[in-house]
Amino acid sequence: MSKLRERIEEKYATHSDFAKALGVSDSYVSRKLNGQRGWSPEVVYKAAELLQIPDEEIMSYFFTPRVAKKAKR
């Protein structure tokens, strides 16, 4: 399980509850978590705030080597 998924479960129990707090649909969060869509900077910072992720740790939650590899394609 990814670090981000673990944090979501720790703070919100389900990604559905997290999606509600973030103000987006379940499918939106699901696509992001499954790597089908990238995270916009605005959403990253809002999510980090909701998940209480310190600024210096944001990269390790939202930008893994797998995500970076997909972005190069």
OpenMM code with the backbone's topology and positions (N, CA, C; nanometers):
from openmm import Vec3, app, unit

residues = "MET SER LYS LEU ARG GLU ARG ILE GLU GLU LYS TYR ALA THR HIS SER ASP PHE ALA LYS ALA LEU GLY VAL SER ASP SER TYR VAL SER ARG LYS LEU ASN GLY GLN ARG GLY TRP SER PRO GLU VAL VAL TYR LYS ALA ALA GLU LEU LEU GLN ILE PRO ASP GLU GLU ILE MET SER TYR PHE PHE THR PRO ARG VAL ALA LYS LYS ALA LYS ARG".split()
positions = [
    Vec3(0.0848, -0.1180, 0.0000),
    Vec3(0.0000, 0.0000, 0.0000),
    Vec3(0.0894, 0.1245, 0.0000),
    Vec3(0.0458, 0.2250, -0.0730),
    Vec3(0.1258, 0.3458, -0.0823),
    Vec3(0.1187, 0.4268, 0.0471),
    Vec3(0.2185, 0.5077, 0.0639),
    Vec3(0.2260, 0.5949, 0.1804),
    Vec3(0.1042, 0.6875, 0.1866),
    Vec3(0.0612, 0.7371, 0.0707),
    Vec3(-0.0538, 0.8259, 0.0648),
    Vec3(-0.1824, 0.7528, 0.1041),
    Vec3(-0.2019, 0.6340, 0.0520),
    Vec3(-0.3211, 0.5555, 0.0890),
    Vec3(-0.3243, 0.5282, 0.2390),
    Vec3(-0.2100, 0.4958, 0.2956),
    Vec3(-0.2027, 0.4695, 0.4392),
    Vec3(-0.2416, 0.5932, 0.5189),
    Vec3(-0.1940, 0.7093, 0.4747),
    Vec3(-0.2250, 0.8336, 0.5453),
    Vec3(-0.3747, 0.8659, 0.5347),
    Vec3(-0.4324, 0.8426, 0.4170),
    Vec3(-0.5755, 0.8663, 0.3992),
    Vec3(-0.6560, 0.7770, 0.4929),
    Vec3(-0.6203, 0.6506, 0.5007),
    Vec3(-0.6910, 0.5584, 0.5903),
    Vec3(-0.6721, 0.5968, 0.7365),
    Vec3(-0.5527, 0.6443, 0.7693),
    Vec3(-0.5226, 0.6854, 0.9066),
    Vec3(-0.6086, 0.8059, 0.9475),
    Vec3(-0.6237, 0.9015, 0.8571),
    Vec3(-0.6940, 1.0258, 0.8905),
    Vec3(-0.8440, 1.0228, 0.8583),
    Vec3(-0.8839, 0.9470, 0.7546),
    Vec3(-1.0234, 0.9511, 0.7089),
    Vec3(-1.0919, 0.8151, 0.6985),
    Vec3(-1.0238, 0.7086, 0.7268),
    Vec3(-1.0775, 0.5720, 0.7197),
    Vec3(-1.0958, 0.5234, 0.5758),
    Vec3(-1.1626, 0.6004, 0.4903),
    Vec3(-1.1826, 0.5564, 0.3516),
    Vec3(-1.1475, 0.6693, 0.2555),
    Vec3(-1.1187, 0.6321, 0.1312),
    Vec3(-1.0905, 0.7376, 0.0334),
    Vec3(-1.2181, 0.8143, -0.0003),
    Vec3(-1.3348, 0.7542, 0.0214),
    Vec3(-1.4621, 0.8246, 0.0011),
    Vec3(-1.4775, 0.9398, 0.1002),
    Vec3(-1.4453, 0.9142, 0.2251),
    Vec3(-1.4526, 1.0200, 0.3265),
    Vec3(-1.3512, 1.1301, 0.2956),
    Vec3(-1.2345, 1.0894, 0.2504),
    Vec3(-1.1322, 1.1867, 0.2118),
    Vec3(-1.1793, 1.2693, 0.0923),
    Vec3(-1.2403, 1.2058, -0.0056),
    Vec3(-1.2912, 1.2766, -0.1234),
    Vec3(-1.3926, 1.3832, -0.0824),
    Vec3(-1.4812, 1.3486, 0.0099),
    Vec3(-1.5796, 1.4461, 0.0586),
    Vec3(-1.5100, 1.5662, 0.1220),
    Vec3(-1.4105, 1.5399, 0.2062),
    Vec3(-1.3370, 1.6479, 0.2722),
    Vec3(-1.2625, 1.7343, 0.1706),
    Vec3(-1.2145, 1.6715, 0.0646),
    Vec3(-1.1404, 1.7415, -0.0401),
    Vec3(-1.2335, 1.8159, -0.1356),
    Vec3(-1.3615, 1.7781, -0.1336),
    Vec3(-1.4604, 1.8436, -0.2184),
    Vec3(-1.4625, 1.7919, -0.3609),
    Vec3(-1.4273, 1.6634, -0.3777),
    Vec3(-1.4258, 1.6001, -0.5098),
    Vec3(-1.4981, 1.4662, -0.5034),
    Vec3(-1.5167, 1.4034, -0.6186),
    Vec3(-1.5858, 1.2745, -0.6227),
    Vec3(-1.4937, 1.1594, -0.5821),
    Vec3(-1.5563, 1.0488, -0.5457),
    Vec3(-1.4813, 0.9270, -0.5144),
    Vec3(-1.3965, 0.8834, -0.6338),
    Vec3(-1.4560, 0.8897, -0.7529),
    Vec3(-1.3841, 0.8432, -0.8715),
    Vec3(-1.2634, 0.9313, -0.9011),
    Vec3(-1.2735, 1.0602, -0.8721),
    Vec3(-1.1604, 1.1520, -0.8906),
    Vec3(-1.0421, 1.1067, -0.8052),
    Vec3(-1.0680, 1.0820, -0.6771),
    Vec3(-0.9617, 1.0373, -0.5866),
    Vec3(-0.9105, 0.8998, -0.6285),
    Vec3(-0.9988, 0.8116, -0.6676),
    Vec3(-0.9595, 0.6778, -0.7101),
    Vec3(-0.8633, 0.6833, -0.8291),
    Vec3(-0.8959, 0.7664, -0.9280),
    Vec3(-0.8077, 0.7803, -1.0456),
    Vec3(-0.6712, 0.8346, -1.0063),
    Vec3(-0.6688, 0.9272, -0.9140),
    Vec3(-0.5418, 0.9838, -0.8666),
    Vec3(-0.4599, 0.8768, -0.7936),
    Vec3(-0.5252, 0.8035, -0.7048),
    Vec3(-0.4548, 0.7026, -0.6264),
    Vec3(-0.4056, 0.5865, -0.7114),
    Vec3(-0.4762, 0.5577, -0.8192),
    Vec3(-0.4359, 0.4483, -0.9073),
    Vec3(-0.3382, 0.4919, -1.0159),
    Vec3(-0.2993, 0.6192, -1.0137),
    Vec3(-0.2015, 0.6686, -1.1102),
    Vec3(-0.2573, 0.6926, -1.2491),
    Vec3(-0.3889, 0.6950, -1.2623),
    Vec3(-0.4500, 0.7179, -1.3931),
    Vec3(-0.4514, 0.8663, -1.4289),
    Vec3(-0.4436, 0.9517, -1.3299),
    Vec3(-0.4415, 1.0965, -1.3490),
    Vec3(-0.3408, 1.1558, -1.2509),
    Vec3(-0.2794, 1.2640, -1.2925),
    Vec3(-0.1827, 1.3311, -1.2061),
    Vec3(-0.2516, 1.4246, -1.1082),
    Vec3(-0.1771, 1.4660, -1.0093),
    Vec3(-0.2266, 1.5582, -0.9078),
    Vec3(-0.1887, 1.6998, -0.9480),
    Vec3(-0.2840, 1.7915, -0.9480),
    Vec3(-0.2525, 1.9320, -0.9743),
    Vec3(-0.1917, 1.9911, -0.8465),
    Vec3(-0.1093, 2.0927, -0.8603),
    Vec3(-0.0486, 2.1527, -0.7405),
    Vec3(-0.1524, 2.2008, -0.6391),
    Vec3(-0.2616, 2.2577, -0.6869),
    Vec3(-0.3646, 2.3075, -0.5958),
    Vec3(-0.4251, 2.1950, -0.5127),
    Vec3(-0.4528, 2.0829, -0.5776),
    Vec3(-0.5129, 1.9687, -0.5075),
    Vec3(-0.4115, 1.9053, -0.4129),
    Vec3(-0.2860, 1.8990, -0.4547),
    Vec3(-0.1813, 1.8436, -0.3676),
    Vec3(-0.1747, 1.9223, -0.2373),
    Vec3(-0.1716, 2.0531, -0.2465),
    Vec3(-0.1592, 2.1339, -0.1251),
    Vec3(-0.2841, 2.1272, -0.0372),
    Vec3(-0.4013, 2.1215, -0.0984),
    Vec3(-0.5233, 2.1078, -0.0198),
    Vec3(-0.5270, 1.9710, 0.0492),
    Vec3(-0.4905, 1.8660, -0.0256),
    Vec3(-0.4884, 1.7309, 0.0311),
    Vec3(-0.3851, 1.7211, 0.1429),
    Vec3(-0.2687, 1.7803, 0.1213),
    Vec3(-0.1632, 1.7772, 0.2234),
    Vec3(-0.2097, 1.8460, 0.3514),
    Vec3(-0.2816, 1.9547, 0.3353),
    Vec3(-0.3342, 2.0254, 0.4518),
    Vec3(-0.4353, 1.9376, 0.5259),
    Vec3(-0.5280, 1.8761, 0.4517),
    Vec3(-0.6285, 1.7893, 0.5140),
    Vec3(-0.5648, 1.6689, 0.5826),
    Vec3(-0.4582, 1.6171, 0.5228),
    Vec3(-0.3929, 1.4972, 0.5765),
    Vec3(-0.2823, 1.5306, 0.6766),
    Vec3(-0.2641, 1.6599, 0.7018),
    Vec3(-0.1619, 1.7075, 0.7956),
    Vec3(-0.0227, 1.6563, 0.7584),
    Vec3(0.0092, 1.6711, 0.6304),
    Vec3(0.1408, 1.6326, 0.5794),
    Vec3(0.2268, 1.7586, 0.5760),
    Vec3(0.3396, 1.7583, 0.6451),
    Vec3(0.4271, 1.8755, 0.6439),
    Vec3(0.4797, 1.9039, 0.5017),
    Vec3(0.5008, 2.0316, 0.4719),
    Vec3(0.5477, 2.0714, 0.3388),
    Vec3(0.6693, 1.9922, 0.2929),
    Vec3(0.7633, 1.9702, 0.3835),
    Vec3(0.8872, 1.9014, 0.3450),
    Vec3(0.8662, 1.7528, 0.3131),
    Vec3(0.7479, 1.6980, 0.3433),
    Vec3(0.7198, 1.5572, 0.3143),
    Vec3(0.6256, 1.5369, 0.1953),
    Vec3(0.5741, 1.6441, 0.1384),
    Vec3(0.4765, 1.6330, 0.0294),
    Vec3(0.5296, 1.5475, -0.0857),
    Vec3(0.6514, 1.5690, -0.1253),
    Vec3(0.7078, 1.4937, -0.2386),
    Vec3(0.7010, 1.3430, -0.2137),
    Vec3(0.7289, 1.3009, -0.0945),
    Vec3(0.7317, 1.1563, -0.0665),
    Vec3(0.5924, 1.0936, -0.0668),
    Vec3(0.4887, 1.1729, -0.0528),
    Vec3(0.3523, 1.1215, -0.0559),
    Vec3(0.2910, 1.1242, -0.1952),
    Vec3(0.3176, 1.2306, -0.2699),
    Vec3(0.2477, 1.2514, -0.3962),
    Vec3(0.3308, 1.2254, -0.5216),
    Vec3(0.4622, 1.2219, -0.5090),
    Vec3(0.5464, 1.2084, -0.6270),
    Vec3(0.6477, 1.0968, -0.6082),
    Vec3(0.6014, 0.9759, -0.6296),
    Vec3(0.6873, 0.8585, -0.6161),
    Vec3(0.7635, 0.8366, -0.7466),
    Vec3(0.8688, 0.7562, -0.7467),
    Vec3(0.9401, 0.7271, -0.8726),
    Vec3(0.8478, 0.6708, -0.9804),
    Vec3(0.7488, 0.5906, -0.9433),
    Vec3(0.6551, 0.5338, -1.0404),
    Vec3(0.5765, 0.6444, -1.1104),
    Vec3(0.5308, 0.7430, -1.0333),
    Vec3(0.4562, 0.8549, -1.0896),
    Vec3(0.5456, 0.9369, -1.1808),
    Vec3(0.6682, 0.9627, -1.1378),
    Vec3(0.7621, 1.0401, -1.2193),
    Vec3(0.7918, 0.9688, -1.3505),
    Vec3(0.8046, 0.8379, -1.3472),
    Vec3(0.8319, 0.7604, -1.4673),
    Vec3(0.7175, 0.7743, -1.5678),
    Vec3(0.5927, 0.7667, -1.5197),
    Vec3(0.4748, 0.7813, -1.6063),
    Vec3(0.4698, 0.9198, -1.6685),
    Vec3(0.5086, 1.0216, -1.5932),
    Vec3(0.5022, 1.1595, -1.6414),
    Vec3(0.5985, 1.1844, -1.7556),
    Vec3(0.7084, 1.1102, -1.7624),
    Vec3(0.8078, 1.1268, -1.8691),
    Vec3(0.7582, 1.0736, -2.0032),
    Vec3(0.6607, 0.9864, -1.9997),
    Vec3(0.6109, 0.9260, -2.1249),
    Vec3(0.5431, 1.0238, -2.2136),
] * unit.nanometer
topology = app.Topology()
chain = topology.addChain("A")
for resn in residues:
    res = topology.addResidue(resn, chain)
    for name in ("N", "CA", "C"):
        topology.addAtom(name, app.Element.getBySymbol(name[0]), res)
